[in-house]
Amino acid sequence: MKSLAASIIKRAVEKDQKEQYTMALVLYENGLQVLLESMKELQDPVEKKHFHTRAKEYMDRAERIKALIEEGKKSGKYRENMKIEAGSVGHGYDSVFGRFLSDTVTQIRIEEPYIRTFHQCQNLLRFCELAVQKCQSLSKISLTTTSDPHDKSGQVSRLEELKTNLAKHLVTLEIQFSDTLHDRQVILSNGWIIKIGRGLDYFRPPESKFALGYFDLELRPCLETIVDIFHKSQIQENIK
């Protein structure tokens, strides 16, 4: 368990050094939880004192990161970005969006030009599944996308089916089509905005239906893209 804690905290330090503070905070908190659990099994007082000291250092750093994030949010200047390398794994929707999805999110706006084909609509479905699970107060998802010139009826049919299913979870899906939409971003009513260069479609096709990553996107190799994250206090006008 100590080796697991060390691995998680090592990743936290790496994200911290890159000023990817929201991810670093999650990793520090997860690593500390594992570390504190492992300390209960220690018998050597010297070793126990050593790990207690290290845990205190990481706790202090986590608190400082929280303050840095809050300071940035209040000033309207908080921003972080990360590069998803080609072929890398561990960048499923939970890893990229999960830390921003909570009970504070009541509405989500998705601007994504390419929710057209079957697999692109499946990407939207996966994102909606995550949002419904994490955002207990979610009432509306607004999607703006472009029309599929080759299969408009199939596109509309898939989105309407998703709309009907979301309604069963008391979430309204509003769908708009735009011929000029280019930017890709997800806007959350709690102020967080996540822009991904490739939108929701940043995964490589699975090698086969029995390859790891076919269902779990955390295991799916990715295409190269940039994720840009920032926060705006006054966000409601961008949600409606």
Secondary structure as UniProt FT lines:
FT   HELIX           2..17
FT   TURN            18..19
FT   HELIX           21..39
FT   TURN            40..41
FT   HELIX           45..75
FT   STRAND          79..84
FT   TURN            86..87
FT   HELIX           93..97
FT   HELIX           98..100
FT   TURN            103..104
FT   STRAND          107..111
FT   HELIX           118..134
FT   TURN            136..137
FT   STRAND          140..145
FT   HELIX           152..167
FT   TURN            168..170
FT   STRAND          172..177
FT   STRAND          185..188
FT   TURN            189..190
FT   STRAND          192..196
FT   TURN            197..200
FT   TURN            209..210
FT   TURN            212..213
FT   HELIX           217..219
FT   STRAND          225..231
FT   HELIX           236..239
//
